[in-house]
């Protein structure tokens, strides 16, 4: 099909599904994902996996803008006020989720490498669907602020935990000694390299914008900066989301009042890109994998959900966070997608070359992550809406 015709069709279909779900009291993003499932290989085969592979840059662009916009919410004043709370919550929910999934997986399979790797992957939280719900309902308050910070920082923690788990699993499968390069150097290089690159581009963007007066020109420059950051991040194999988050973070904190309108400009530009992105997410999800998920998949979902929820509660309570954060933050951390899937593919590509045991491990990880992603991507957005509704952070006119 003509690619422009395809984009026009899926944007309009996505909008109809989104509005239909909105009228039913369900976040629009669920409608986009369901539309994608229907259009993908699971149902109609209208959007094939081969086509999705060719359009990866478009999905990367959507993630880049999400990272940029999340960074714009992470103001210095927020971290000065809540920084210690964020750190306590991040470590609590991430580590407890990893521990819970790893223990449950090991008890069921007696496979320690598999337990370590699934435990590390479960710590990642997908920012896209979560943040989209917050924007859809224009929520504001301590819980919303905390959600934005935690989903932004979760990727960094997941990369570090994955580095340790990957190194240990490699020794257990292949033999040899622990590789400090894999455990620490690679993940820390990716994290700090992403932040440095994004920070430098954010600084240059802030400097350049002071000389630009026209709104249209400002929009072009902001989009150009996001594209530049994304291209360089891809070239250096840095994190796309963390790099663009750093761009937005530096831009909003250099001159907050002057740069705030820039984020509004970008936000007005990206809705069609988000619709296409979430439809593509849905099109990649395979309904047929759900019956194959089995007990291991159920244990993964149960362990991850319990670990995230209980960890968020205790981290919030110990750090003295707002009562609504203590009660409802855990409900906003269910979504899982990009980072977990990317790391699962890395596991498959590496371990599938390590004999029968490695091949089985790689296939198991891919199947569990793919199947559970479908489940939590549908459950996640309504859970976020429930959390911000109970916390009374949705404006009256948006309910």
N, C-alpha and C positions, 0 to 999 in steps of 0.2 A: 504494500500500500504506500502511496505517496506520503512522505513523512509529515508534511505540513497538514495534510488531511487527517492523519492519525492524531497529531497533537491537538488540532481543533476539536476532533471528536472526543478525545479523552478528557480534555479540559471541561467541556460542556457536560459530559456524562458525570464527571467527578463533582462538578458544582451541583447538579441535580441530586445526586446521592447525598452529598454533604448537607444540603438544605433539607432534604427529606429526613435525614437522621436528626438534624437540629430540631426540627419541628416535633420529633418524637422524644426530645429531651436527651438525646445522645450526642456527644461531641462530633463535630463535622468530620474530624480526621478518621473516625471509625467508618463513616460512609465512604470516604475516599479509598480506604484500605479494602472494604468489602467490594467496591466497584472494581478494584484491581484484581481481587481474587476471581471475580466473575469473568473479567476480560482475559485473565491469564490462562496458563496451561491447565490449571485445576478444573476449569469449567468449559469456556468457549474456545480457548487457544487463539483468541484474537490478538493478544500480545504474547509473542513467543519468547522463550528464554534466550534464544539466539539474538533476537532484536534487543532485548534488555541488556545483553552483554555489550552490544555496539553503542548503547546509549548511556553507558556508565558515566561519562563526563557530565551529563545533565543531572544525574542523581548526586554527583559530587558537588556540583554547583549549589544545589539546594542545601546540602549539609554545610557548605561554606557560609552561606547566608545565615543559616541557623546559628552557627558558631559566632559569626560577627554580631548578630543581634543579641545573643546571650551575653557576649562580652560587654555590650553596651549597657547591660543591666547591672554589671558588677562594679559599682562605684566604690571609690576609696572609702567614703564615709560608711558604706555598708560593711566593709571588711574591718574597719576600725571598731565598729560597734559589735559585729557578730563573728569576727574572724575565728576566735577560739571555739565558739559553738560549732562553726562549720567544720573545723578540723576534727573535733571530738565526734561529731555525727558521721563524718566521712569515714573515719577509721572504724567506728563502731559498726555501722551498717555494712561496709564493704568487707571487713574481716570476719564478721559473724556469718554473713551470707556464704563466704568462701568456706569457712569451717563447717557449717551445717551441711552444705552440699557435698563437700569432700567426705565427711564422716558417713552420711547416708549412702553415697555412691560406693564407698569402700565396704561398708557392711553388706550391701546387696551383691556386689560383683567380686569382692576380694581383689580388685585390680587397683593398686596404689597409683600408678601413673595416670590412669583414667580419672581417678578420684581427684588428684591434684589439679589436673587440667580443667575439668569441669568446674571445680571449685573456683579456680582463678577466673574463668570466663563469666561465671554468674555474677561477679562483682560489678561488671559493666552495666550501666543504665543508658538507654537510648534517649538522648535529649529531644529528638525531633518531634515525636508524637506528644511528649509531655509538655514541651514548650508551646506547641501549637494550641493545646487546650487552654493554657494560661492566657495566650494572646486572644483566643476566640472570645473568652469571657471577660477580658480586660481586668483580671484579678489583681489586687494589690493588698499587701500586708506582710506580716512577718513570715507566714507560711510560704507565700509565693516567693518572697526573697530567698528563703532557705532552699526551696525546691530548685530555683534557678542556679544557685551556687553549687548545690550538691550534684546535680546532673552534669554541670560543667566540669567539676573536679573529678567525678567518678571515672572518667576515661583515663586520666593520669594514674590514678590508683590501680585501675585494672591492668594497665601496661606494666607497672612494677610487679604486681602479683603474678602476672603471666610470665614475666621474665624468670622469676624464681621457680614457678611450677614447671615451666618448659625445661629449664636446666636439670631439675631433679628427675623429671620424667625421662629425659634423654639418657641420663646415667642409668636409670632403672631398666630401660629397654635395651640400650646399646652397650652399656658398661663404660668404664673409664672414670674420669674425675669430673667434679663440678666445674662448669665454665663460668668464671666471674664475668666474662664479657657478655654472655647471654643473660646472666642473672641481673646484672646491674648496669653495665656500661651501655648496652644497646637501648634498654627502656629509658634510662635517664638522658641519654643523648637525644632520643626522639622527643622526650618531654621538654627539656630545656632548649633544644634546638628549635622546636616549634614555637615556644614562648619568645625566644630571642628574635627569630625571623618575623613573627607577627608583631612583636613590639616595635621593631625597627620600621616596618611598613606603616604601622599605626602612627608613629612619630612623624614620618614623612608626610603621611596623609593629613595629619593635623596642621602641619606647617603649610602645606600647599593649599588647604581649604581657606586659609585666611585671606588669600588673594582672589578668591572666586566669589562673585556676587550673585550670578544667576542660579536659580534653583535647578534648572535643567543641567547646567554644567556641573553643579555639585553632585547631582545624582550620577552623572557619567563618571566622575572622578571616584566616587565611593565604590561604584560597581567595578571600575577598572582596578582599584586597589584590592578588592576581594578576589578578582580573577588573577591578579598578579601574585597575591599571597598563596592562592590555591595552586597555581602552576609551579611556584618555587617549592612549596611544601611537597608536591608530588615528585619533583625532580630530586629533592634531597631525602625523600622517603620519610618525611615528617608527618605528624598527625594533621589532617586537613581541618578538623574541628578545633583543635587546640591552637593552631596557627591563626585561624580567623577569629577565634575568641580573643586572642591576644591583641589583634588589630583593633577590635571593638573596645576592649578594656582600656587600651592606651588612649584611643580617641576620646572616649567618654570622660576619662580622668584628667586629660591634659587641660581641656577647657570645657567643662561640663555644660554650661549654659549656651555657649556658642555652638557646640557640636551636637546638642540634643536634636535639633531639627534634621540633621543628616540621617539619623536612624529612622525618623518618621518618613523621610523621602524613600529610603530603601525599603521600608516596610510596606509602602504603598505599591512598590514595584513587583514584589515577590509572590503574591498569592497564586498566580497561575503556575509558577515554578513549583510551589509547595504541593499543589494539587497533582501535578504530573509526578512528582517525587513519591507521594504516598500511594498513588495508583500503581506505580512501578514496584513499590514495596509489597503491595497486595498481590501483584501479578507474579512475584517471585515465590510467594508462599504456596506450599503444596499441601492441599487438604488431605491428600492420600497418605501423607506422612503421619497424620495424627493417630490412626489405629496402630501404626508401627512404633509409636513412641514407647509403649509398654510401661512396665513398672519403673524402669530407670528414668524415663522422661517424667513420670508423675512425681518421683522422688526429687528430681531436679527442680521441678516447678515448686513443689511443696517446701523444699529446703531453702530455695532462693527467696521465696515469698516470706517465709517465717524469719529467715536471717535478716532480710532487709527491714521488715516491719519491726521486729524486736530490737534489732540493732539501732534503728533510727529512734525508737522510743527511749532506750536507755542512754544513747548518746545525747539526745535532747534533754533528758531529765538530769543527767550528771552535769551537763554544761549550763544548766539553768535557762534553757530556751523557753520561749513563750509556750503557754499551755496548749494552744492549738497546734503548735509545731510538734510537741510531744505526742499528742493524740493522733494526728492525721498525716504526718510526713510520710510514714511508711506506705500509705496508700498511693503515693505519687511516684514510687520508685520501682514499679513493676515492669515497665516497658523495657524491651531488649531488642537490639537490632544490629546496627552497623558494626560497632567495634567487636562485639561477640562473634558475629558471623565472619568478619575479616580474620580474627584470630583463629577461629575454627578451621578456616581454609588453610591458614598457615600450618596448623597442626597436621591437617590431612596431607598437605604437600610434603611435609618433612618426614612424618612417621610412616607414610605409606611405602616408603622406600626401604624400610627397616625390617623387612621380613614379614612373616605371617602375623606376629603379635603387633607389630607397628601398623600393618594394614588394617587389622581389626579395630585397633584403637582409633585410627583416623576416621574410618567409616562410622564408628559409634558416636564420636564427637560431632561429626557433621550432621548425622541424623537427629541426634538429641537437640542440638542447637536450632536446626531448621524447624523441627516440629514444635518445640516449645516457643520459638519466636512467634509463630502463627498464633498460638494461644494467648501469650502475654501481650501481643500487639493489639488484640481485640479487647482484652480485659483492662489493659493499662489506662487508656484515655478516660473511660467512664470512672475509673477509680480516682484519677486526678480530679475530675469534676466533683466527685463525691467529697474529696478532701477539702477543696477550696470552698465548696458550698457549706459544709459543716463548720468551717472556720469563719464563715461570713465574710469572705474576701471578694465576692462577686458583687459588682454594683447592682443596685435594684433593677435598673433598666436593662440589664443583660441576662437576668435570670429567665 
